[in-house]
Amino acid sequence: MSLLLRLLLCLSIIASARATLVAAEAPHVETLTIEPAEVTLSDADQSVQFLVTMKMSDGTLRDGTRQAQYALTLPDGAPAAAIGVIEEGRLLPKGDGVITVHATIVDAASKKAVGAAAKVTVKNFTVERDLHFINDIEPVLAKTGCNSGGCHGKASGQNGFKLSIFGFDPKFDYDALVNEAHGRRVFPAAPEQSLLLTKATGTTVHGGGSRFDEKSEAYKLLARWIAQGVPYGDEKAPKVERIEVFPRERMLAGVNGLGEQQLRVVAHYTDASFQDVTRQAEYKAQQPDILKVEPTGLVSTLGHTGEGAVMVRYMGQVDVARVAVPFGPALPDSAYAGFKPKNFVDELVEAKWRKLAIAPSAECTDEEFLRRASIDAIGSLPTPEEVEKFIADQSPNKRDQLIDRLLDRPEYASFWGQQWGDLLRVKRGGQASFKAGTYAFSGWLRAAFAQNMPYDQFVRAILTAQGESAENPPVNWYRHVRNTVGMVNDSSQLFMGTRLSCANCHNHPYEKISQDDYWGYGAFFGRVSFKRGLGDEQAVIVKKDGGVSQPRTGQAMKPKGLGGPEYEYVRGEDPRGKLADWLAEPTNPYFSKAIANRLWAHYMGTGLVESVDDMRVTNPPSNPELLDRLAKEMVDYQFDQKHLMATIMKSRTYSLSSEPTEQNKTDHQNYARYTPHRLSAETLLDAIDKVTGTQEKFDGLPLGTRAIELPDESVPSYFLKVFGRSMRETACECEKSYAPNLSQILHLMNSPELQAKIANNKGRLADMLKENKTNEEILHEFYLLAFGREPKATEMKDALEILEGKDRKSSLEDFLWMFLNSKEFLFNH
């Protein structure tokens, strides 16, 4: 045998052995389950979506619904084709009887067949059921998008035909379909000629295009309903009270981030019955870059790793399925060896990393931590002296001590008073007569944070405020919420992290909140009224009687928290006190979670729920266990905000570097690294003043007033406007913009104002030149000021070489300009 042949034979043997080893290591199917294991279909319109799940040898679960082979048999083993048929794991009945559904999968690794079986009973197949408008027809209108906001469900309808948004008012919809336009939309004598069907199939010109064809289940159901005489149905018939999605949570361990999972949806009715509505439900992927979902409920990943949620909606009820795609195979313990948990934050974050095979970045440097914590906690840069002292400190707990010091500094109260001034709309809108009120409210906010007022007391003082602003500054909040709708929308968004505005006019499309819930909450404010106070100021008064009515039904509403108890009105009592009581209850599902999420988002760059004021069932947290634990900490420590801030900042997670690794570079949900973010407009302006040694002069305020101390939005500043200060028009966190734009770039590069600060003859650079400091000393100090760190040897060497032989003052001004335009200065990292 030649040497070449021997070599090829050896390579073939090695390749074969490697293939055998890979096959042996690849997970194989151990067991198979099919759900539901037993089900009864009580009429011909019902069906059942089976879920076939493979339990693999590595302990993971994988969907096998579309992969399985199905067989239907009678009790005696004979084929049951006359009773049912399986399509994509869904059983459609064809006759009465009892059948067994066999699901089989041949494992690719072991070549062995694994099976499971379910029992199905079909009844009343030949009995034509009387259709019910609410339970049968409204779901079709919703599934096909007819009553969506982009079609006939929008406020003005479409081409003269209007439906209630998402079917929240069935009687209105029935009248629109059956009685409006002289009844021409439905034609019981010849159902197939009804406009409802000809337009939906595209037979008649339809702006919305074809929604289904003549062979579809939707067409057949609508045609039957029209043929039956378009019945509305018994108003006392059972209605859907909740829906349930299966599986609620699943890890898709596919190849290269690709995998799929069939969902199953069950509707539960008020008479305790239930029905499979998988094909009737609506689906929406909340993270469309990670997941997509078909109208059939089939969820597929898109090759990106991470975690997403699928919203499921049916008849005004919602539920959520969570789907995670790991970043790869499980990582060894060594990947987490450098991460030593300090508190529950770290433990819960690490558990999520391990689940998704994410490895954390290394710990940040002391210099990075000092600058990061200073900006996050007090909106201020550390001084060069603070940087050098912190670097030299050898105490093992110096970072924890730093955090305690920062939270006790006066800048803390100014910074957080301003943050809440944005949210609470401390705004005079250019009206001089409101200036005293906004200044008083700003002072009250600073004092509240300076004395670490418990958060529940803080909120109570605002919600229950009455009198005049001179005596009670929180009264100013009511200046911009002059009616019940404003009070409900702002207070729920601020203090419960929930946007209720949709439920003002109709049931909330993405939450289990009805119009009755909205106006029951609004009843807490039913006795608030206003009168003229001193000057142009307003005074808030509470009437002895009064209330609110549901605008659609006219029903008088009793005060009621969302999912909370209903209260009776008591003459002479302020119902808002009951609202404050309910909010602070440890069992309240909104209050403590909302503030915990808001604080977490501030310090970590991204909320556990994003946006922070859009917390709902269909927008679940990225780490539910962590959010629950943070909320519990808030309650356990009597709503001490400083305690929760310190808990977050003292975690090992907060200390992670912002430098990504291969294992976390695409992750933006699980805090495996610190998320850099641009300095806010106010913090940035103060930082520029600190580095240049100048002081911005704000109109009407004494020299030395910092941007984080401004009392309201009417203090003019072109810089703050360009860099996205909040104009306090809404209660949304999103009003403060961090997005870059061309005006910002041009301002930093070319503005006379910035150049004047750099070249100011009383500024920092001028003082250092007067003190005859060397170029190296000057550059060293600017590195400490702007970046919070010592310059690298190569940086200093290059800088000194550039300065050599040049005009000293102008060259150093250029360097200072460079510092202020660098990403390292403009971002907190």
Secondary structure as GFF3:
##gff-version 3
##sequence-region A 1 829
A	DSSP	alpha_helix	3	25	.	.	.	ID=ss1
A	DSSP	beta_strand	29	35	.	.	.	ID=ss2
A	DSSP	beta_strand	38	41	.	.	.	ID=ss3
A	DSSP	beta_strand	48	49	.	.	.	ID=ss4
A	DSSP	beta_strand	51	56	.	.	.	ID=ss5
A	DSSP	beta_strand	61	63	.	.	.	ID=ss6
A	DSSP	beta_strand	69	73	.	.	.	ID=ss7
A	DSSP	beta_strand	84	87	.	.	.	ID=ss8
A	DSSP	beta_strand	90	93	.	.	.	ID=ss9
A	DSSP	beta_strand	97	106	.	.	.	ID=ss10
A	DSSP	beta_strand	113	122	.	.	.	ID=ss11
A	DSSP	pi_helix	133	137	.	.	.	ID=ss12
A	DSSP	alpha_helix	138	143	.	.	.	ID=ss13
A	DSSP	three_ten_helix	165	167	.	.	.	ID=ss14
A	DSSP	alpha_helix	170	178	.	.	.	ID=ss15
A	DSSP	three_ten_helix	180	183	.	.	.	ID=ss16
A	DSSP	three_ten_helix	191	193	.	.	.	ID=ss17
A	DSSP	alpha_helix	195	200	.	.	.	ID=ss18
A	DSSP	alpha_helix	217	227	.	.	.	ID=ss19
A	DSSP	beta_strand	240	246	.	.	.	ID=ss20
A	DSSP	beta_strand	249	251	.	.	.	ID=ss21
A	DSSP	beta_strand	260	262	.	.	.	ID=ss22
A	DSSP	beta_strand	264	269	.	.	.	ID=ss23
A	DSSP	beta_strand	274	276	.	.	.	ID=ss24
A	DSSP	beta_strand	282	285	.	.	.	ID=ss25
A	DSSP	beta_strand	291	293	.	.	.	ID=ss26
A	DSSP	beta_strand	298	301	.	.	.	ID=ss27
A	DSSP	beta_strand	306	314	.	.	.	ID=ss28
A	DSSP	beta_strand	317	325	.	.	.	ID=ss29
A	DSSP	three_ten_helix	333	336	.	.	.	ID=ss30
A	DSSP	alpha_helix	344	356	.	.	.	ID=ss31
A	DSSP	alpha_helix	366	378	.	.	.	ID=ss32
A	DSSP	alpha_helix	384	392	.	.	.	ID=ss33
A	DSSP	alpha_helix	398	407	.	.	.	ID=ss34
A	DSSP	alpha_helix	410	423	.	.	.	ID=ss35
A	DSSP	three_ten_helix	432	434	.	.	.	ID=ss36
A	DSSP	alpha_helix	435	450	.	.	.	ID=ss37
A	DSSP	alpha_helix	455	463	.	.	.	ID=ss38
A	DSSP	beta_strand	467	468	.	.	.	ID=ss39
A	DSSP	three_ten_helix	473	479	.	.	.	ID=ss40
A	DSSP	alpha_helix	484	495	.	.	.	ID=ss41
A	DSSP	three_ten_helix	501	504	.	.	.	ID=ss42
A	DSSP	alpha_helix	515	522	.	.	.	ID=ss43
A	DSSP	three_ten_helix	523	525	.	.	.	ID=ss44
A	DSSP	beta_strand	528	532	.	.	.	ID=ss45
A	DSSP	beta_strand	538	542	.	.	.	ID=ss46
A	DSSP	alpha_helix	576	583	.	.	.	ID=ss47
A	DSSP	alpha_helix	591	604	.	.	.	ID=ss48
A	DSSP	alpha_helix	624	636	.	.	.	ID=ss49
A	DSSP	alpha_helix	641	649	.	.	.	ID=ss50
A	DSSP	beta_strand	677	678	.	.	.	ID=ss51
A	DSSP	alpha_helix	681	692	.	.	.	ID=ss52
A	DSSP	three_ten_helix	707	709	.	.	.	ID=ss53
A	DSSP	alpha_helix	718	722	.	.	.	ID=ss54
A	DSSP	three_ten_helix	733	735	.	.	.	ID=ss55
A	DSSP	alpha_helix	742	750	.	.	.	ID=ss56
A	DSSP	alpha_helix	752	758	.	.	.	ID=ss57
A	DSSP	alpha_helix	764	770	.	.	.	ID=ss58
A	DSSP	alpha_helix	775	787	.	.	.	ID=ss59
A	DSSP	alpha_helix	793	803	.	.	.	ID=ss60
A	DSSP	alpha_helix	808	821	.	.	.	ID=ss61
A	DSSP	alpha_helix	823	826	.	.	.	ID=ss62
A	DSSP	beta_strand	827	828	.	.	.	ID=ss63
###
